[in-house]
């Protein structure tokens, strides 16, 4: 069976960059060694802000299977970190080597025979991929699962997809948007915890008793025996923080609103995720060894303006937008002439489905 073909843009448009992989041995590190290159950090108040055609610090954090772990001190972690230093506003795709296997499986080596065997994780549960610094305004560094657009489920139990108990569903294609305002993430409407003065709804001097009211700003205010401040016309109350996501930042689905994969052959790829209309292209497998040959690819595009107010253009040529346009019957014949970016992946995926 030949590998299915993916309609895509001309080769000149598709800038495919797989940069050096750095697997950190410490949770706290999550650092990228870009040499002497100055990289921007749009999520940091200290910056530096991003400039078009300069490099950005981009780090992916993958939750591995619970059998694949490392220990720092007495704490066990399940994390693989992939670090890149891509060029801002250059449409790129990144391969996260081994991510499908690491998130779903583990290996055991027989000490006697020295034979290594692969196994699916026992009691498979959701595993997530996050982007460092892409969290909400109250915790920018570490995106919160089920809330932040900077994290996405990439592996889960496959029983509901295949009907096979011992199977896993793995995402293989993702699209990440990086939106900036003057080279920084824009947390529109975000507010920290604060206080405010309001009219005291319990204000009633006839209910006051001698003594200072707790926390009262009034030097001679009186407090009722119940502890309720009936004496001050105004009181100070806490105001909860307004938590927002950075604008136009995070993963966007590679499946359409009808849960059909638009980044690959829908007859081969399954739409994986919990929320209808918000799923991503992937595969379902019950063979851990075959998962070693499957890779996770992330498309990255940029929106907004850099620190010099230069408009970022790569979001306009994101292949996701092109494929949605090319899905019209009038363009299918043209789109089918484009070669597939994912030929190597498809060859392996086809073997999983035959």
Phi and psi in degrees as a GROMACS rama.xvg file:
@    title "Ramachandran Plot"
@    xaxis  label "Phi"
@    yaxis  label "Psi"
@TYPE xy
-75.3709  157.018  UNK-2
-69.8785  133.167  UNK-3
-63.9672  150.616  UNK-4
-101.888  143.167  UNK-5
-108.256  117.318  UNK-6
-59.5385  134.255  UNK-7
-152.548  178.506  UNK-8
-73.2912  166.7  UNK-9
-59.9369  153.576  UNK-10
-56.3844  -33.1776  UNK-11
-63.3968  -26.7852  UNK-12
-83.5443  -31.9044  UNK-13
-88.299  97.1616  UNK-14
-91.1255  105.777  UNK-15
-102.915  116.992  UNK-16
-127.234  118.99  UNK-17
-113.395  105.193  UNK-18
-89.8412  -179.826  UNK-19
-61.3325  137.593  UNK-20
-92.7154  129.408  UNK-21
-121.389  109.622  UNK-22
-93.4935  107.094  UNK-23
-74.7813  145.247  UNK-24
-97.5001  -2.69318  UNK-25
-131.096  136.243  UNK-26
-57.6005  -43.6742  UNK-27
-71.6336  -20.4142  UNK-28
-69.1198  -70.2122  UNK-29
43.5593  38.2795  UNK-30
-101.321  153.938  UNK-31
-116.174  128.5  UNK-32
-92.1518  99.0301  UNK-33
-100.643  20.6266  UNK-34
66.7383  -135.617  UNK-35
-89.305  2.327  UNK-36
-69.6906  134.138  UNK-37
-84.2735  120.493  UNK-38
-110.444  144.263  UNK-39
-84.1236  156.714  UNK-40
-134.736  86.4322  UNK-41
-67.1104  -13.0709  UNK-42
-90.6918  -9.23811  UNK-43
-98.8772  133.909  UNK-44
-61.4715  -27.5808  UNK-45
-84.7848  -9.21274  UNK-46
71.056  -149.914  UNK-47
-71.6841  152.656  UNK-48
-70.138  159.405  UNK-49
-87.0672  144.575  UNK-50
-122.625  134.57  UNK-51
-56.3366  135.317  UNK-52
75.674  1.43729  UNK-53
-100.096  175.997  UNK-54
-97.5746  153.345  UNK-55
-121.519  147.137  UNK-56
-83.6891  109.955  UNK-57
-122.977  117.457  UNK-58
-128.688  126.873  UNK-59
-103.42  135.694  UNK-60
-117.77  117.361  UNK-61
-106.811  127.244  UNK-62
-75.2804  122.022  UNK-63
-90.3981  171.096  UNK-64
-61.3948  154.635  UNK-65
-67.1626  -19.4728  UNK-66
-79.8622  -17.7617  UNK-67
-101.73  103.018  UNK-68
-149.097  171.165  UNK-69
-143.159  159.702  UNK-70
-117.571  132.525  UNK-71
-117.671  110.918  UNK-72
67.6891  -117.922  UNK-73
-108.46  5.0941  UNK-74
-101.827  129.476  UNK-75
-93.3878  131.854  UNK-76
-122.556  149.864  UNK-77
-123.438  86.0739  UNK-78
-152.63  134.475  UNK-79
-122.792  132.376  UNK-80
-113.402  131.833  UNK-81
-114.479  124.497  UNK-82
-115.675  137.27  UNK-83
-137.768  157.056  UNK-84
-128.89  65.3746  UNK-85
-75.4349  166.333  UNK-86
-84.5719  128.907  UNK-87
-62.1102  132.495  UNK-88
73.147  17.3757  UNK-89
-102.887  112.204  UNK-90
-57.0444  121.224  UNK-91
-138.614  160.002  UNK-92
-128.514  144.017  UNK-93
-124.598  135.284  UNK-94
-97.6002  127.738  UNK-95
-98.6191  94.2442  UNK-96
-56.6563  129.742  UNK-97
74.4919  3.28736  UNK-98
-58.7494  -45.5001  UNK-99
-59.47  -39.6031  UNK-100
-70.6537  -45.8359  UNK-101
-61.6548  -33.988  UNK-102
-83.0272  -14.2698  UNK-103
-124.552  -16.8513  UNK-104
-139  176.631  UNK-105
-155.761  165.698  UNK-106
-119.366  148.978  UNK-107
-130.242  130.016  UNK-108
-108.205  125.076  UNK-109
-72.7143  118.745  UNK-110
-67.8472  -21.0574  UNK-111
-83.7007  -51.5411  UNK-112
-91.924  -13.419  UNK-113
62.6204  25.1451  UNK-114
-94.3365  131.671  UNK-115
-102.767  131.583  UNK-116
-121.547  148.749  UNK-117
-103.533  145.288  UNK-118
-141.482  147.276  UNK-119
-73.6551  147.342  UNK-120
-61.3524  137.914  UNK-121
-71.533  133.535  UNK-122
58.9112  51.625  UNK-123
-53.2309  131.705  UNK-124
-132.307  175.51  UNK-125
-57.6222  136.336  UNK-126
-125.337  142.356  UNK-127
-119.998  151.827  UNK-128
-111.492  129.461  UNK-129
-124.907  158.347  UNK-130
-111.972  122.34  UNK-131
-60.1683  128.902  UNK-132
90.9745  -1.19094  UNK-133
-101.367  23.0691  UNK-134
-81.6252  178.583  UNK-135
-73.2339  173.558  UNK-136
-62.7791  -22.6634  UNK-137
-88.3252  -9.85577  UNK-138
-159.037  76.4848  UNK-139
-67.5259  -30.8518  UNK-140
-73.4445  -40.1015  UNK-141
-120.013  105.544  UNK-142
-59.9113  142.959  UNK-143
-92.2013  128.916  UNK-144
-64.7679  147.408  UNK-145
64.8273  13.8297  UNK-146
-141.732  -47.3563  UNK-147
-89.6646  142.321  UNK-148
-73.2404  -9.15542  UNK-149
-85.566  7.09386  UNK-150
-137.253  148.319  UNK-151
-149.283  144.077  UNK-152
-72.3648  130.794  UNK-153
-119.785  -7.60641  UNK-154
-154.657  142.705  UNK-155
-159.384  171.967  UNK-156
-60.0504  134.431  UNK-157
-95.6549  1.36325  UNK-158
-57.5643  -42.1051  UNK-159
-67.0625  -18.1615  UNK-160
-95.103  -39.2629  UNK-161
-107.14  -19.316  UNK-162
80.1014  -1.8718  UNK-163
-96.1773  126.673  UNK-164
-60.8951  -50.7287  UNK-165
-90.7021  75.9156  UNK-166
-148.811  160.211  UNK-167
-130.99  148.643  UNK-168
-106.891  125.49  UNK-169
-127.591  129.637  UNK-170
-77.5482  136.926  UNK-171
-121.737  -9.50576  UNK-172
-137.633  124.622  UNK-173
-131.036  156.707  UNK-174
-129.001  125.95  UNK-175
-117.28  128.963  UNK-176
-104.083  138.744  UNK-177
-123.64  101.847  UNK-178
-101.516  136.617  UNK-179
-136.53  152.432  UNK-180
-121.138  112.796  UNK-181
55.9604  39.0277  UNK-182
81.5056  5.90144  UNK-183
-130.654  156.942  UNK-184
-65.7224  146.555  UNK-185
-115.424  107.814  UNK-186
-95.7839  79.4618  UNK-187
-67.5003  122.125  UNK-188
83.8836  3.1313  UNK-189
-69.1695  139.761  UNK-190
-140.379  141.171  UNK-191
-81.3282  168.273  UNK-192
-57.0104  141.418  UNK-193
-154.225  -174.516  UNK-194
-131.143  161.536  UNK-195
-150.249  154.293  UNK-196
-93.0458  133.613  UNK-197
-131.369  163.693  UNK-198
-65.8328  130.984  UNK-199
-71.5992  112.623  UNK-200
-69.2679  -15.4144  UNK-201
-101.845  10.1546  UNK-202
-63.1878  119.101  UNK-203
-163.973  100.3  UNK-204
-61.901  -25.5751  UNK-205
-69.2765  -16.3898  UNK-206
-99.4664  3.96287  UNK-207
-78.2577  152.756  UNK-208
-128.089  160.157  UNK-209
-63.8199  142.494  UNK-210
124.695  153.859  UNK-211
-78.0855  135.963  UNK-212
-72.5535  139.552  UNK-213
-61.5809  125.569  UNK-214
73.5184  8.92577  UNK-215
-74.7148  141.896  UNK-216
-88.7619  -7.85494  UNK-217
-89.2274  118.469  UNK-218
-64.1104  -23.2442  UNK-219
-119.186  20.0628  UNK-220
-69.9284  153.866  UNK-221
-114.734  155.264  UNK-222
-124.036  138.584  UNK-223
-72.6341  160.803  UNK-224
-63.7398  -19.9025  UNK-225
-81.1263  -8.17808  UNK-226
89.5372  -6.07029  UNK-227
-80.3135  134.386  UNK-228
-79.9261  102.613  UNK-229
-97.7247  2.64797  UNK-230
-104.522  -30.0208  UNK-231
-92.4291  131.783  UNK-232
-62.1954  -30.2708  UNK-233
-128.142  148.925  UNK-234
-131.024  159.406  UNK-235
-100.405  129.408  UNK-236
-125.671  151.119  UNK-237
-74.6875  148.843  UNK-238
-121.326  121.008  UNK-239
-66.537  153.157  UNK-240
-65.5242  148.844  UNK-241
-97.5754  110.715  UNK-242
-97.4642  127.233  UNK-243
-132.547  159.653  UNK-244
-85.9851  149.568  UNK-245
-62.0544  136.88  UNK-246
-65.4921  133.38  UNK-247
56.3565  40.6128  UNK-248
-129.869  129.956  UNK-249
132.53  -178.018  UNK-250
-78.1752  141.494  UNK-251
-119.711  146.638  UNK-252
-61.8074  143.693  UNK-253
-96.8374  1.7391  UNK-254
-108.481  154.476  UNK-255
-83.7854  -174.995  UNK-256
-64.0405  -19.8218  UNK-257
-96.1937  12.8624  UNK-258
60.1548  46.4961  UNK-259
-118.152  129.567  UNK-260
-65.3843  128.224  UNK-261
-107.226  -1.98303  UNK-262
-100.919  0.823988  UNK-263
-166.57  179.641  UNK-264
-64.7218  116.548  UNK-265
-65.4214  -14.1252  UNK-266
-79.6423  -15.3359  UNK-267
-106.43  -40.1746  UNK-268
-98.8962  140.06  UNK-269
-102.954  145.005  UNK-270
-87.7444  119.31  UNK-271
-113.283  135.673  UNK-272
151.7  176.45  UNK-273
-97.6917  -26.8617  UNK-274
-104.035  119.51  UNK-275
-56.0307  135.81  UNK-276
81.2004  -0.152495  UNK-277
-130.247  34.3124  UNK-278
-102.704  170.979  UNK-279
-129.24  152.542  UNK-280
-67.846  138.649  UNK-281
-168.137  -166.199  UNK-282
-134.412  164.16  UNK-283
-120.095  133.48  UNK-284
-147.07  152.45  UNK-285
-116.627  12.5775  UNK-286
-119.535  106.985  UNK-287
-64.6862  -38.4279  UNK-288
-64.1249  -40.8793  UNK-289
-65.5561  -28.6666  UNK-290
-66.1458  -19.5363  UNK-291
-61.3094  -29.4655  UNK-292
-89.9663  2.48579  UNK-293
-101.407  138.151  UNK-294
-117.833  158.761  UNK-295
-105.209  123.077  UNK-296
-110.954  133.491  UNK-297
-120.041  118.379  UNK-298
-82.2032  138.134  UNK-299
-127.181  128.562  UNK-300
-137.778  162.237  UNK-301
-122.3  149.519  UNK-302
-137.886  159.889  UNK-303
94.9567  -141.742  UNK-304
-135.04  153.933  UNK-305
-91.2227  -172.284  UNK-306
-66.1876  -18.1514  UNK-307
-100.12  12.9418  UNK-308
65.8072  21.7144  UNK-309
-77.5906  133.555  UNK-310
-71.5354  134.291  UNK-311
-88.052  131.282  UNK-312
-110.133  -16.7604  UNK-313
-64.1993  -26.4252  UNK-314
-60.7442  -26.6738  UNK-315
-73.9958  -16.6028  UNK-316
-115.461  19.8656  UNK-317
-59.1126  129.526  UNK-318
-59.5703  -23.4451  UNK-319
-61.3768  -42.5436  UNK-320
-67.3652  -39.762  UNK-321
-64.0127  -43.2063  UNK-322
-68.7299  -33.9177  UNK-323
-64.3226  -38.0678  UNK-324
-70.5383  -41.682  UNK-325
-72.7012  -10.9383  UNK-326
-71.1353  -13.6697  UNK-327
-64.5367  142.201  UNK-328
-56.2257  -33.956  UNK-329
-64.0726  -23.6048  UNK-330
-107.937  -4.67339  UNK-331
-60.0345  -40.2145  UNK-332
-65.5508  -33.0925  UNK-333
-73.4693  -44.7471  UNK-334
-62.7343  -34.6928  UNK-335
-68.6974  -13.5214  UNK-336
-81.173  -14.1224  UNK-337
-79.1971  139.713  UNK-338
-77.2584  161.336  UNK-339
-88.089  133.476  UNK-340
-69.8977  -25.116  UNK-341
-105.845  26.5122  UNK-342
-53.699  -45.0027  UNK-343
-63.7062  -37.7523  UNK-344
-69.3724  -43.3709  UNK-345
-62.0346  -37.2273  UNK-346
-57.5623  -40.5505  UNK-347
-76.7317  -38.6212  UNK-348
-64.7941  -37.874  UNK-349
-58.7228  -37.828  UNK-350
-66.7447  -22.8286  UNK-351
-77.7712  -21.0473  UNK-352
-106.781  2.43994  UNK-353
